[in-house]
Amino acid sequence: MTDSAPLDVDLALLGGGGAASLLLAALDRHGVRDLRIAIVDPVRRRGQDRTWAFWGHPDSDLDPLLSASWQQVEVATAARRRVLDLTPLRYAMLRSGPVYDRAADAERRLHATRIVAPAETVRDDGDRVLVGTGDGRGVRAGWVLDSRPRPPARAGRTTWLQHFRGWWLEADRPVFDPTRAVLMDFRTPQPPRGVSFGYVLPVSDRYALVEYTEFSPDLLTDAGYDAALAGYRDLLGLDPTGLRVREVENGVIPMTDAPFPARPTPRVVRRGTAAG
């Protein structure tokens, strides 16, 4: 850090992705105005870079941000297909663009300070937490919520990956059923180790996220993901000449029994994937 005094705040958010964005929106929604907040992230996140899907009850605080939700989901195998009614729950889709926009509005109303730099060191002395930042400015906070990806405390017995690629497909005619999500379609070719399945999350009868997912030890190549998606598209009976790929999404999520400490020190709390 530089010789100048670090920024003094009550709360520092390390990482500005989904977990931090939803927290900022919640603080704003509950009318918090007397908390000094800093967000530390080397990237100012905007637009559509990921999609979250989750189970929940209707009429939640997130409803205005949702792209779609479904009361019915379909699960398929080579032997049978089954449609499940989720009532009283529903499966919902939340895209990053509305979340980041809502967080930016909240950030302004909360008068939060954003530091566009990585958090490099975190030292908890029991009374305050000193965060060293890549721009040399530094932050001293009463509490830290840390959502940066972190390695586990020790290796687990199992270390696999949930990895996927999705195509946002726009069709030139109605081909999707927007009342129903295909949650797991196990008719995809299965890998030598692990399991694979397809997803179809339609937001209209002409627009849907079609995804190929594996739970396995190793990632595929780009060509491997595209070949698997093309195969799943054909399995769904979709004519590629009537489709356009509007967006591509990729993701890798650790699937492990390794421990991730949710509270590594008294004043540092981890959130999101970092908390396990």
N, C-alpha and C positions, 0 to 999 in steps of 0.2 A: 504493500500500500504506500501511498504518498505520505508526506509529512502532514498534510491537512487532516483535520479531525474527521472520523467516519460519520456518515449520516446516522443520526439517532432516530429510531422508530420503535413503536410498540410491537409491530409484527412484520416479519420479513418472509416473503414467499419466494422460495428458491425453485425456479422453473415456472413458466407461464403457460403451460399446456391446459389440458382439459380439467384436471383437478383444481388448479389455481383459478382458472376462469370461472368454474362453477362456484368456488368459494367467494370470489369477488362479487358475483351476481347475488349470492345469498346475503352477504353483508349489506349490500345496497338495498336489497329487498326488505331487510329487517330494519332499515333506517339507521344503520351505524354511521355516525359522522364524527366521532371524537377519537378515532383510532388512527394513529400515524402508521401508514403502511408503505412498504417498499416491495416492488417486484423485481427480482434479479433473474434475467434470462438473456442469453446472447442473441436470441431471435425474437422479433416482434411478430407474433403469429396472427395471420390474417387468412381469410378465404377458406376454401375447402381442401383440407389436407388429410382428413380422416373422417370416418363414420363410426359412431358408437351405437350399439343396439343393446337393449336391456329389458328386463321384466319389471313391471310395476303396476300400480293401480292407476286408473284414469283420474283426471282432474288433479294432477300434481303441479308443482310450481314450474316444471319444465314444459308443460303442454304448449305454451305459445311458441316454443322453439322447435318443436318436433316437425320432422318432414313427413312422417307417416307413422301409423300404429295399426296393429292387427289383433283382433279378438280370436282369430283362428290361425293355426299353423299346421303345416303338413310335414310329416316324417315319412321317408320312403326307404325301402330296401328293394332288392331284386325280387323278393317274394311277395311284398304287399306294400300298400300305401295307406296311411291313416291320417285323418284330419282331426285335430284336437281343438276343442273349445277351451279357451283359457279363462273364461269368466270365473271369478271377478277380476282377474289380472288381464294384462295385455302385453304384447311385445311391441316395443317402440323403437324408432330410429331417430337419432340425434346427430345431425351433421355439424361439422366443426365451424362452418362459417357463421351461423346464427349465434353459436356459443361465444366465439371470439368477439363478435360485434357487441353482444350483450355485456361481456366482460369489459370491453373498451368503454362503454357508456358508464358502467359501474366505477371503473377506475377514475374517470373524470369526476364523478359525483363524490367519490370518496377522497378526492384530492391525493391519491396515491402517487408515489414517486417511482418511476420506472428507471432501472439501470440496465442498459442494453450491453451486458457483459456477462461472462460466466462467473458463477460463484466458485472460487477455487479452494478456499479453506473455510472451515467452520470450527470455531473454538468456543465451547460453553464453559464459562467460569463459575456457573451456579447462580449468578445474579443477572448477567447479560450474556448474549451470544455475539461474538465478533465474527463477521463474515468478510473474508478477503475476496475482493472482486477483481476481475481481469483488467478493469480500467484503472485500478489503483485507488479507487475512491473509498471502498469499504463501507460496511453497514454495521451498526451496533443495535441489536434488537432485544426486546424483552422476551420474545418468542420467535421461533423459526419453524415454518412448515415447509418441509423439503420434499419435493416431488421429482427430483432428478433421478434418472435411472441409477441404481446402485447394485453392486454385486451382493450376493448373500453373505451372511456372517461366516458360513462354512459350506462346503460342498454337500449336496444332498445325495441320497441313494439313487434318485432319478433326476436326470436333467434332459428333458425333451423340450421341444418347441411347438407352439401353435403358430403356424405360418401360413400366409394366405395371399392371394391376389384377387382383386375384384375388378370387373369391368362394369362401368355405368353404361348400359345399353339403351339406345333410343331406337325404337322400331317405327317403321313407316305405316304400320297398321296396328290395331289392338291385338296384342299377343300375350299380355300378362293379366293375371287376376289380382287387382289391387285390394281385394278383401281378405287375402290369404297370403301369408309368408311361407315359403318352403324353408323350413328351419334346418333340417338335416336330410340330405339326400345321399344315402350310402350306396347308390348304384354306380358311383364313380369307381374306376379301377383302383384297387387297394394297393398301397405300397408294401414292399417286402417286410418292413417293420413299421408298425403304427397303424393309423387309420386315416382315411380321407372321406370327405363329403362335400356336397355342393350346397349353396345357399341361393335363394332367390328372394330379394326384398323389393317388392314393387311399390313405387310411389304413385303410379298411374297405370293405365292399361297399355301404355306405350313406353314407359320408362322404368327401369329397375336396375338394382345392383345385383349382378350375377357373380358369385364368388366361388373359388375353389380353395378349400382349406385342408391342411394336413396336421395331424399330431404325430410327430416323428422326430428322430434325433437330428436330422440334417435338413438344411435348406435345399431348394431346387435352384437350378439356373433360371435366368429370365426366360429362356426358350422353353424350359420345362414347365414353368407356370403357364405360359401362353398356350402351350400344347394341351395342358390339362384343362384350361378354360375353354379352349376351342372344342375339345372333346365333350365337355359338359354342356356347352351350348348345343352341340349336335344331339346329345342325349335328350335334351329338352325339346327337340324338334323345331328349333328356331332356325329360320333361313338366314344365313349370314349376308345374303345380298340385300336383305331388307333391314339390316341393323347398322348402326353407327356406334363406335366406342367413343363416348363423350369424355370420360375420365377414367383413370386407372388408379386403384388404391392398393397399397401393399402394407403388410404388417407382420411383425414377429413378436410373440408374447411368450415369455418363459413359462414352462410347465414343469414345476419342480417341487419336491418336498424340502428343499433347502430353506433354512430359516432366514427371514428378512426382519430385522429388529424394527418394530414400529416406533420405538422411542429410544434412540441410541444414547441420548443424554437427557437430563431432566428438562431442558428447555427447547429441545429439538424433537419435533414430531414429523414422521414421514407420512406421505400421502400418495395415493395412486399406486402404480406398479411398485414403486420403491418400498411401500409398506407391506408387500407380499399379497 
